[in-house]
Amino acid sequence: MVHWLVHKGYILDLITTSEVIMKEINHLQEKEMQLMAENDRLEVRVFFTLVTSVPSA
């Protein structure tokens, strides 16, 4: 009986750990999306700056 409870506790512990890991992964993915969006905006800005600074022939 005690062994079963310990085993069940261990499984619950693993579930909790995996939930924490999943939350962390989701958080990192959101962060990555934000960074990618920021990067895209910077690239557009740089491109726009380059295009507008080139003297037209």
CHARMM-style PDB file with segment names, atoms N, HN, CA, C and O in Angstrom:
ATOM      1  N   MET     1       0.830  -1.210   0.000  1.00  0.00      PROA
ATOM      2  CA  MET     1       0.000   0.000   0.000  1.00  0.00      PROA
ATOM      3  C   MET     1       0.864   1.259   0.000  1.00  0.00      PROA
ATOM      4  O   MET     1       0.642   2.183  -0.783  1.00  0.00      PROA
ATOM      5  N   VAL     2       1.846   1.276   0.887  1.00  0.00      PROA
ATOM      6  HN  VAL     2       2.026   0.526   1.522  1.00  0.00      PROA
ATOM      7  CA  VAL     2       2.757   2.424   0.961  1.00  0.00      PROA
ATOM      8  C   VAL     2       3.510   2.570  -0.356  1.00  0.00      PROA
ATOM      9  O   VAL     2       3.670   3.671  -0.883  1.00  0.00      PROA
ATOM     10  N   HSD     3       3.965   1.439  -0.871  1.00  0.00      PROA
ATOM     11  HN  HSD     3       3.834   0.545  -0.444  1.00  0.00      PROA
ATOM     12  CA  HSD     3       4.696   1.456  -2.145  1.00  0.00      PROA
ATOM     13  C   HSD     3       3.822   2.051  -3.249  1.00  0.00      PROA
ATOM     14  O   HSD     3       4.298   2.844  -4.062  1.00  0.00      PROA
ATOM     15  N   TRP     4       2.538   1.666  -3.276  1.00  0.00      PROA
ATOM     16  HN  TRP     4       2.152   1.022  -2.615  1.00  0.00      PROA
ATOM     17  CA  TRP     4       1.601   2.170  -4.284  1.00  0.00      PROA
ATOM     18  C   TRP     4       1.448   3.689  -4.161  1.00  0.00      PROA
ATOM     19  O   TRP     4       1.427   4.405  -5.162  1.00  0.00      PROA
ATOM     20  N   LEU     5       1.343   4.167  -2.913  1.00  0.00      PROA
ATOM     21  HN  LEU     5       1.360   3.586  -2.100  1.00  0.00      PROA
ATOM     22  CA  LEU     5       1.203   5.610  -2.691  1.00  0.00      PROA
ATOM     23  C   LEU     5       2.460   6.348  -3.147  1.00  0.00      PROA
ATOM     24  O   LEU     5       2.374   7.404  -3.773  1.00  0.00      PROA
ATOM     25  N   VAL     6       3.614   5.794  -2.832  1.00  0.00      PROA
ATOM     26  HN  VAL     6       3.684   4.936  -2.323  1.00  0.00      PROA
ATOM     27  CA  VAL     6       4.881   6.401  -3.246  1.00  0.00      PROA
ATOM     28  C   VAL     6       4.945   6.443  -4.761  1.00  0.00      PROA
ATOM     29  O   VAL     6       5.327   7.453  -5.352  1.00  0.00      PROA
ATOM     30  N   HSD     7       4.564   5.330  -5.385  1.00  0.00      PROA
ATOM     31  HN  HSD     7       4.254   4.510  -4.905  1.00  0.00      PROA
ATOM     32  CA  HSD     7       4.576   5.232  -6.843  1.00  0.00      PROA
ATOM     33  C   HSD     7       3.629   6.271  -7.453  1.00  0.00      PROA
ATOM     34  O   HSD     7       3.978   6.960  -8.412  1.00  0.00      PROA
ATOM     35  N   LYS     8       2.424   6.370  -6.878  1.00  0.00      PROA
ATOM     36  HN  LYS     8       2.140   5.810  -6.099  1.00  0.00      PROA
ATOM     37  CA  LYS     8       1.433   7.316  -7.366  1.00  0.00      PROA
ATOM     38  C   LYS     8       1.955   8.745  -7.190  1.00  0.00      PROA
ATOM     39  O   LYS     8       1.784   9.587  -8.072  1.00  0.00      PROA
ATOM     40  N   GLY     9       2.579   9.005  -6.068  1.00  0.00      PROA
ATOM     41  HN  GLY     9       2.718   8.321  -5.352  1.00  0.00      PROA
ATOM     42  CA  GLY     9       3.164  10.319  -5.804  1.00  0.00      PROA
ATOM     43  C   GLY     9       4.243  10.646  -6.822  1.00  0.00      PROA
ATOM     44  O   GLY     9       4.347  11.781  -7.287  1.00  0.00      PROA
ATOM     45  N   TYR    10       5.040   9.651  -7.165  1.00  0.00      PROA
ATOM     46  HN  TYR    10       4.955   8.729  -6.788  1.00  0.00      PROA
ATOM     47  CA  TYR    10       6.113   9.827  -8.143  1.00  0.00      PROA
ATOM     48  C   TYR    10       5.530  10.190  -9.507  1.00  0.00      PROA
ATOM     49  O   TYR    10       6.030  11.079 -10.195  1.00  0.00      PROA
ATOM     50  N   ILE    11       4.453   9.479  -9.887  1.00  0.00      PROA
ATOM     51  HN  ILE    11       4.046   8.756  -9.328  1.00  0.00      PROA
ATOM     52  CA  ILE    11       3.806   9.761 -11.170  1.00  0.00      PROA
ATOM     53  C   ILE    11       3.226  11.176 -11.162  1.00  0.00      PROA
ATOM     54  O   ILE    11       3.382  11.918 -12.132  1.00  0.00      PROA
ATOM     55  N   LEU    12       2.562  11.546 -10.074  1.00  0.00      PROA
ATOM     56  HN  LEU    12       2.435  10.943  -9.286  1.00  0.00      PROA
ATOM     57  CA  LEU    12       2.007  12.900  -9.956  1.00  0.00      PROA
ATOM     58  C   LEU    12       3.120  13.929 -10.066  1.00  0.00      PROA
ATOM     59  O   LEU    12       2.952  14.978 -10.688  1.00  0.00      PROA
ATOM     60  N   ASP    13       4.263  13.618  -9.454  1.00  0.00      PROA
ATOM     61  HN  ASP    13       4.399  12.766  -8.948  1.00  0.00      PROA
ATOM     62  CA  ASP    13       5.425  14.487  -9.510  1.00  0.00      PROA
ATOM     63  C   ASP    13       5.880  14.660 -10.956  1.00  0.00      PROA
ATOM     64  O   ASP    13       6.184  15.774 -11.384  1.00  0.00      PROA
ATOM     65  N   LEU    14       5.926  13.573 -11.703  1.00  0.00      PROA
ATOM     66  HN  LEU    14       5.679  12.668 -11.356  1.00  0.00      PROA
ATOM     67  CA  LEU    14       6.328  13.618 -13.112  1.00  0.00      PROA
ATOM     68  C   LEU    14       5.339  14.452 -13.922  1.00  0.00      PROA
ATOM     69  O   LEU    14       5.737  15.238 -14.781  1.00  0.00      PROA
ATOM     70  N   ILE    15       4.040  14.273 -13.639  1.00  0.00      PROA
ATOM     71  HN  ILE    15       3.717  13.634 -12.940  1.00  0.00      PROA
ATOM     72  CA  ILE    15       3.013  15.033 -14.358  1.00  0.00      PROA
ATOM     73  C   ILE    15       3.199  16.522 -14.075  1.00  0.00      PROA
ATOM     74  O   ILE    15       3.167  17.344 -14.991  1.00  0.00      PROA
ATOM     75  N   THR    16       3.392  16.861 -12.806  1.00  0.00      PROA
ATOM     76  HN  THR    16       3.418  16.194 -12.062  1.00  0.00      PROA
ATOM     77  CA  THR    16       3.596  18.262 -12.421  1.00  0.00      PROA
ATOM     78  C   THR    16       4.821  18.822 -13.127  1.00  0.00      PROA
ATOM     79  O   THR    16       4.786  19.928 -13.667  1.00  0.00      PROA
ATOM     80  N   THR    17       5.908  18.048 -13.119  1.00  0.00      PROA
ATOM     81  HN  THR    17       5.936  17.150 -12.681  1.00  0.00      PROA
ATOM     82  CA  THR    17       7.147  18.477 -13.769  1.00  0.00      PROA
ATOM     83  C   THR    17       6.926  18.705 -15.255  1.00  0.00      PROA
ATOM     84  O   THR    17       7.392  19.703 -15.804  1.00  0.00      PROA
ATOM     85  N   SER    18       6.217  17.789 -15.914  1.00  0.00      PROA
ATOM     86  HN  SER    18       5.838  16.978 -15.468  1.00  0.00      PROA
ATOM     87  CA  SER    18       5.998  17.933 -17.356  1.00  0.00      PROA
ATOM     88  C   SER    18       5.098  19.132 -17.645  1.00  0.00      PROA
ATOM     89  O   SER    18       5.264  19.801 -18.666  1.00  0.00      PROA
ATOM     90  N   GLU    19       4.140  19.410 -16.747  1.00  0.00      PROA
ATOM     91  HN  GLU    19       4.005  18.867 -15.918  1.00  0.00      PROA
ATOM     92  CA  GLU    19       3.290  20.592 -16.918  1.00  0.00      PROA
ATOM     93  C   GLU    19       4.131  21.860 -16.828  1.00  0.00      PROA
ATOM     94  O   GLU    19       3.968  22.784 -17.625  1.00  0.00      PROA
ATOM     95  N   VAL    20       5.026  21.892 -15.855  1.00  0.00      PROA
ATOM     96  HN  VAL    20       5.158  21.141 -15.208  1.00  0.00      PROA
ATOM     97  CA  VAL    20       5.914  23.047 -15.692  1.00  0.00      PROA
ATOM     98  C   VAL    20       6.776  23.218 -16.934  1.00  0.00      PROA
ATOM     99  O   VAL    20       6.956  24.331 -17.427  1.00  0.00      PROA
ATOM    100  N   ILE    21       7.313  22.095 -17.440  1.00  0.00      PROA
ATOM    101  HN  ILE    21       7.167  21.191 -17.039  1.00  0.00      PROA
ATOM    102  CA  ILE    21       8.151  22.135 -18.646  1.00  0.00      PROA
ATOM    103  C   ILE    21       7.338  22.626 -19.842  1.00  0.00      PROA
ATOM    104  O   ILE    21       7.822  23.440 -20.629  1.00  0.00      PROA
ATOM    105  N   MET    22       6.106  22.136 -19.980  1.00  0.00      PROA
ATOM    106  HN  MET    22       5.713  21.476 -19.341  1.00  0.00      PROA
ATOM    107  CA  MET    22       5.252  22.564 -21.090  1.00  0.00      PROA
ATOM    108  C   MET    22       4.969  24.066 -21.011  1.00  0.00      PROA
ATOM    109  O   MET    22       5.002  24.767 -22.023  1.00  0.00      PROA
ATOM    110  N   LYS    23       4.692  24.548 -19.805  1.00  0.00      PROA
ATOM    111  HN  LYS    23       4.665  23.979 -18.983  1.00  0.00      PROA
ATOM    112  CA  LYS    23       4.441  25.977 -19.622  1.00  0.00      PROA
ATOM    113  C   LYS    23       5.675  26.779 -20.024  1.00  0.00      PROA
ATOM    114  O   LYS    23       5.576  27.813 -20.685  1.00  0.00      PROA
ATOM    115  N   GLU    24       6.836  26.279 -19.612  1.00  0.00      PROA
ATOM    116  HN  GLU    24       6.917  25.439 -19.076  1.00  0.00      PROA
ATOM    117  CA  GLU    24       8.097  26.947 -19.928  1.00  0.00      PROA
ATOM    118  C   GLU    24       8.314  26.972 -21.439  1.00  0.00      PROA
ATOM    119  O   GLU    24       8.718  27.993 -21.996  1.00  0.00      PROA
ATOM    120  N   ILE    25       8.046  25.847 -22.098  1.00  0.00      PROA
ATOM    121  HN  ILE    25       7.719  25.017 -21.646  1.00  0.00      PROA
ATOM    122  CA  ILE    25       8.189  25.766 -23.562  1.00  0.00      PROA
ATOM    123  C   ILE    25       7.246  26.748 -24.238  1.00  0.00      PROA
ATOM    124  O   ILE    25       7.642  27.456 -25.163  1.00  0.00      PROA
ATOM    125  N   ASN    26       5.993  26.795 -23.777  1.00  0.00      PROA
ATOM    126  HN  ASN    26       5.671  26.220 -23.025  1.00  0.00      PROA
ATOM    127  CA  ASN    26       5.027  27.742 -24.340  1.00  0.00      PROA
ATOM    128  C   ASN    26       5.508  29.169 -24.177  1.00  0.00      PROA
ATOM    129  O   ASN    26       5.399  29.987 -25.090  1.00  0.00      PROA
ATOM    130  N   HSD    27       6.050  29.457 -22.984  1.00  0.00      PROA
ATOM    131  HN  HSD    27       6.139  28.792 -22.243  1.00  0.00      PROA
ATOM    132  CA  HSD    27       6.558  30.802 -22.706  1.00  0.00      PROA
ATOM    133  C   HSD    27       7.701  31.142 -23.664  1.00  0.00      PROA
ATOM    134  O   HSD    27       7.757  32.241 -24.215  1.00  0.00      PROA
ATOM    135  N   LEU    28       8.604  30.189 -23.852  1.00  0.00      PROA
ATOM    136  HN  LEU    28       8.559  29.296 -23.405  1.00  0.00      PROA
ATOM    137  CA  LEU    28       9.740  30.411 -24.751  1.00  0.00      PROA
ATOM    138  C   LEU    28       9.277  30.586 -26.197  1.00  0.00      PROA
ATOM    139  O   LEU    28       9.822  31.408 -26.934  1.00  0.00      PROA
ATOM    140  N   GLN    29       8.265  29.807 -26.599  1.00  0.00      PROA
ATOM    141  HN  GLN    29       7.822  29.139 -26.001  1.00  0.00      PROA
ATOM    142  CA  GLN    29       7.737  29.931 -27.963  1.00  0.00      PROA
ATOM    143  C   GLN    29       7.113  31.308 -28.171  1.00  0.00      PROA
ATOM    144  O   GLN    29       7.284  31.918 -29.227  1.00  0.00      PROA
ATOM    145  N   GLU    30       6.386  31.798 -27.159  1.00  0.00      PROA
ATOM    146  HN  GLU    30       6.247  31.303 -26.301  1.00  0.00      PROA
ATOM    147  CA  GLU    30       5.795  33.132 -27.250  1.00  0.00      PROA
ATOM    148  C   GLU    30       6.899  34.177 -27.373  1.00  0.00      PROA
ATOM    149  O   GLU    30       6.803  35.108 -28.173  1.00  0.00      PROA
ATOM    150  N   LYS    31       7.950  34.010 -26.568  1.00  0.00      PROA
ATOM    151  HN  LYS    31       8.028  33.254 -25.918  1.00  0.00      PROA
ATOM    152  CA  LYS    31       9.087  34.931 -26.587  1.00  0.00      PROA
ATOM    153  C   LYS    31       9.727  34.920 -27.973  1.00  0.00      PROA
ATOM    154  O   LYS    31      10.056  35.971 -28.523  1.00  0.00      PROA
ATOM    155  N   GLU    32       9.900  33.719 -28.533  1.00  0.00      PROA
ATOM    156  HN  GLU    32       9.633  32.865 -28.087  1.00  0.00      PROA
ATOM    157  CA  GLU    32      10.502  33.564 -29.852  1.00  0.00      PROA
ATOM    158  C   GLU    32       9.652  34.277 -30.912  1.00  0.00      PROA
ATOM    159  O   GLU    32      10.185  34.945 -31.798  1.00  0.00      PROA
ATOM    160  N   MET    33       8.329  34.127 -30.810  1.00  0.00      PROA
ATOM    161  HN  MET    33       7.896  33.585 -30.090  1.00  0.00      PROA
ATOM    162  CA  MET    33       7.430  34.787 -31.760  1.00  0.00      PROA
ATOM    163  C   MET    33       7.586  36.306 -31.665  1.00  0.00      PROA
ATOM    164  O   MET    33       7.625  36.997 -32.683  1.00  0.00      PROA
ATOM    165  N   GLN    34       7.675  36.818 -30.433  1.00  0.00      PROA
ATOM    166  HN  GLN    34       7.643  36.257 -29.606  1.00  0.00      PROA
ATOM    167  CA  GLN    34       7.851  38.255 -30.228  1.00  0.00      PROA
ATOM    168  C   GLN    34       9.163  38.726 -30.859  1.00  0.00      PROA
ATOM    169  O   GLN    34       9.213  39.750 -31.541  1.00  0.00      PROA
ATOM    170  N   LEU    35      10.223  37.952 -30.613  1.00  0.00      PROA
ATOM    171  HN  LEU    35      10.183  37.121 -30.059  1.00  0.00      PROA
ATOM    172  CA  LEU    35      11.528  38.319 -31.158  1.00  0.00      PROA
ATOM    173  C   LEU    35      11.522  38.279 -32.686  1.00  0.00      PROA
ATOM    174  O   LEU    35      12.109  39.145 -33.334  1.00  0.00      PROA
ATOM    175  N   MET    36      10.861  37.276 -33.257  1.00  0.00      PROA
ATOM    176  HN  MET    36      10.385  36.572 -32.730  1.00  0.00      PROA
ATOM    177  CA  MET    36      10.784  37.169 -34.710  1.00  0.00      PROA
ATOM    178  C   MET    36      10.008  38.351 -35.295  1.00  0.00      PROA
ATOM    179  O   MET    36      10.389  38.900 -36.329  1.00  0.00      PROA
ATOM    180  N   ALA    37       8.929  38.733 -34.632  1.00  0.00      PROA
ATOM    181  HN  ALA    37       8.620  38.287 -33.792  1.00  0.00      PROA
ATOM    182  CA  ALA    37       8.136  39.870 -35.093  1.00  0.00      PROA
ATOM    183  C   ALA    37       8.966  41.152 -35.014  1.00  0.00      PROA
ATOM    184  O   ALA    37       8.924  41.993 -35.912  1.00  0.00      PROA
ATOM    185  N   GLU    38       9.719  41.283 -33.920  1.00  0.00      PROA
ATOM    186  HN  GLU    38       9.753  40.600 -33.190  1.00  0.00      PROA
ATOM    187  CA  GLU    38      10.586  42.449 -33.738  1.00  0.00      PROA
ATOM    188  C   GLU    38      11.648  42.476 -34.836  1.00  0.00      PROA
ATOM    189  O   GLU    38      11.924  43.523 -35.421  1.00  0.00      PROA
ATOM    190  N   ASN    39      12.236  41.315 -35.107  1.00  0.00      PROA
ATOM    191  HN  ASN    39      12.012  40.465 -34.631  1.00  0.00      PROA
ATOM    192  CA  ASN    39      13.255  41.177 -36.132  1.00  0.00      PROA
ATOM    193  C   ASN    39      12.702  41.576 -37.498  1.00  0.00      PROA
ATOM    194  O   ASN    39      13.356  42.285 -38.263  1.00  0.00      PROA
ATOM    195  N   ASP    40      11.481  41.109 -37.793  1.00  0.00      PROA
ATOM    196  HN  ASP    40      10.950  40.533 -37.172  1.00  0.00      PROA
ATOM    197  CA  ASP    40      10.843  41.462 -39.063  1.00  0.00      PROA
ATOM    198  C   ASP    40      10.674  42.974 -39.183  1.00  0.00      PROA
ATOM    199  O   ASP    40      10.944  43.551 -40.237  1.00  0.00      PROA
ATOM    200  N   ARG    41      10.232  43.606 -38.111  1.00  0.00      PROA
ATOM    201  HN  ARG    41      10.013  43.137 -37.255  1.00  0.00      PROA
ATOM    202  CA  ARG    41      10.045  45.063 -38.131  1.00  0.00      PROA
ATOM    203  C   ARG    41      11.375  45.774 -38.370  1.00  0.00      PROA
ATOM    204  O   ARG    41      11.446  46.747 -39.119  1.00  0.00      PROA
ATOM    205  N   LEU    42      12.432  45.269 -37.717  1.00  0.00      PROA
ATOM    206  HN  LEU    42      12.374  44.478 -37.108  1.00  0.00      PROA
ATOM    207  CA  LEU    42      13.754  45.875 -37.903  1.00  0.00      PROA
ATOM    208  C   LEU    42      14.230  45.710 -39.339  1.00  0.00      PROA
ATOM    209  O   LEU    42      14.773  46.641 -39.933  1.00  0.00      PROA
ATOM    210  N   GLU    43      14.021  44.515 -39.894  1.00  0.00      PROA
ATOM    211  HN  GLU    43      13.580  43.758 -39.411  1.00  0.00      PROA
ATOM    212  CA  GLU    43      14.442  44.271 -41.278  1.00  0.00      PROA
ATOM    213  C   GLU    43      13.704  45.200 -42.235  1.00  0.00      PROA
ATOM    214  O   GLU    43      14.303  45.747 -43.161  1.00  0.00      PROA
ATOM    215  N   VAL    44      12.417  45.376 -42.014  1.00  0.00      PROA
ATOM    216  HN  VAL    44      11.930  44.931 -41.262  1.00  0.00      PROA
ATOM    217  CA  VAL    44      11.627  46.273 -42.868  1.00  0.00      PROA
ATOM    218  C   VAL    44      12.156  47.698 -42.739  1.00  0.00      PROA
ATOM    219  O   VAL    44      12.289  48.415 -43.731  1.00  0.00      PROA
ATOM    220  N   ARG    45      12.455  48.098 -41.504  1.00  0.00      PROA
ATOM    221  HN  ARG    45      12.347  47.516 -40.698  1.00  0.00      PROA
ATOM    222  CA  ARG    45      12.955  49.452 -41.275  1.00  0.00      PROA
ATOM    223  C   ARG    45      14.296  49.658 -41.977  1.00  0.00      PROA
ATOM    224  O   ARG    45      14.510  50.682 -42.626  1.00  0.00      PROA
ATOM    225  N   VAL    46      15.199  48.681 -41.845  1.00  0.00      PROA
ATOM    226  HN  VAL    46      15.025  47.849 -41.318  1.00  0.00      PROA
ATOM    227  CA  VAL    46      16.517  48.775 -42.491  1.00  0.00      PROA
ATOM    228  C   VAL    46      16.348  48.825 -44.009  1.00  0.00      PROA
ATOM    229  O   VAL    46      16.977  49.644 -44.680  1.00  0.00      PROA
ATOM    230  N   PHE    47      15.504  47.958 -44.543  1.00  0.00      PROA
ATOM    231  HN  PHE    47      14.993  47.293 -43.998  1.00  0.00      PROA
ATOM    232  CA  PHE    47      15.257  47.920 -45.982  1.00  0.00      PROA
ATOM    233  C   PHE    47      14.700  49.267 -46.459  1.00  0.00      PROA
ATOM    234  O   PHE    47      15.144  49.813 -47.469  1.00  0.00      PROA
ATOM    235  N   PHE    48      13.737  49.783 -45.728  1.00  0.00      PROA
ATOM    236  HN  PHE    48      13.376  49.340 -44.907  1.00  0.00      PROA
ATOM    237  CA  PHE    48      13.114  51.051 -46.079  1.00  0.00      PROA
ATOM    238  C   PHE    48      14.150  52.181 -46.055  1.00  0.00      PROA
ATOM    239  O   PHE    48      14.179  53.039 -46.937  1.00  0.00      PROA
ATOM    240  N   THR    49      14.997  52.155 -45.021  1.00  0.00      PROA
ATOM    241  HN  THR    49      14.973  51.458 -44.305  1.00  0.00      PROA
ATOM    242  CA  THR    49      16.056  53.169 -44.899  1.00  0.00      PROA
ATOM    243  C   THR    49      17.017  53.075 -46.079  1.00  0.00      PROA
ATOM    244  O   THR    49      17.405  54.088 -46.660  1.00  0.00      PROA
ATOM    245  N   LEU    50      17.396  51.846 -46.425  1.00  0.00      PROA
ATOM    246  HN  LEU    50      17.081  51.023 -45.953  1.00  0.00      PROA
ATOM    247  CA  LEU    50      18.307  51.654 -47.563  1.00  0.00      PROA
ATOM    248  C   LEU    50      17.672  52.149 -48.858  1.00  0.00      PROA
ATOM    249  O   LEU    50      18.317  52.839 -49.648  1.00  0.00      PROA
ATOM    250  N   VAL    51      16.418  51.796 -49.071  1.00  0.00      PROA
ATOM    251  HN  VAL    51      15.894  51.236 -48.430  1.00  0.00      PROA
ATOM    252  CA  VAL    51      15.719  52.174 -50.301  1.00  0.00      PROA
ATOM    253  C   VAL    51      15.592  53.693 -50.401  1.00  0.00      PROA
ATOM    254  O   VAL    51      15.789  54.269 -51.471  1.00  0.00      PROA
ATOM    255  N   THR    52      15.264  54.336 -49.286  1.00  0.00      PROA
ATOM    256  HN  THR    52      15.104  53.869 -48.417  1.00  0.00      PROA
ATOM    257  CA  THR    52      15.059  55.788 -49.328  1.00  0.00      PROA
ATOM    258  C   THR    52      16.372  56.565 -49.360  1.00  0.00      PROA
ATOM    259  O   THR    52      16.397  57.725 -49.769  1.00  0.00      PROA
ATOM    260  N   SER    53      17.479  55.921 -48.923  1.00  0.00      PROA
ATOM    261  HN  SER    53      17.459  54.978 -48.591  1.00  0.00      PROA
ATOM    262  CA  SER    53      18.749  56.654 -48.907  1.00  0.00      PROA
ATOM    263  C   SER    53      19.523  56.516 -50.212  1.00  0.00      PROA
ATOM    264  O   SER    53      20.478  57.257 -50.447  1.00  0.00      PROA
ATOM    265  N   VAL    54      19.117  55.566 -51.071  1.00  0.00      PROA
ATOM    266  HN  VAL    54      18.342  54.965 -50.881  1.00  0.00      PROA
ATOM    267  CA  VAL    54      19.787  55.401 -52.360  1.00  0.00      PROA
ATOM    268  C   VAL    54      19.317  56.526 -53.291  1.00  0.00      PROA
ATOM    269  O   VAL    54      18.120  56.672 -53.541  1.00  0.00      PROA
ATOM    270  N   PRO    55      20.251  57.302 -53.790  1.00  0.00      PROA
ATOM    271  CA  PRO    55      19.843  58.386 -54.689  1.00  0.00      PROA
ATOM    272  C   PRO    55      19.268  57.817 -55.989  1.00  0.00      PROA
ATOM    273  O   PRO    55      19.857  56.921 -56.595  1.00  0.00      PROA
ATOM    274  N   SER    56      18.145  58.327 -56.401  1.00  0.00      PROA
ATOM    275  HN  SER    56      17.667  59.055 -55.909  1.00  0.00      PROA
ATOM    276  CA  SER    56      17.524  57.816 -57.628  1.00  0.00      PROA
ATOM    277  C   SER    56      18.276  58.349 -58.845  1.00  0.00      PROA
ATOM    278  O   SER    56      18.602  59.535 -58.911  1.00  0.00      PROA
ATOM    279  N   ALA    57      18.543  57.486 -59.785  1.00  0.00      PROA
ATOM    280  HN  ALA    57      18.278  56.524 -59.731  1.00  0.00      PROA
ATOM    281  CA  ALA    57      19.333  57.859 -60.980  1.00  0.00      PROA
ATOM    282  C   ALA    57      18.531  58.745 -61.920  1.00  0.00      PROA
ATOM    283  OT1 ALA    57      19.035  59.150 -62.967  1.00  0.00      PROA
TER     284      ALA     57
END
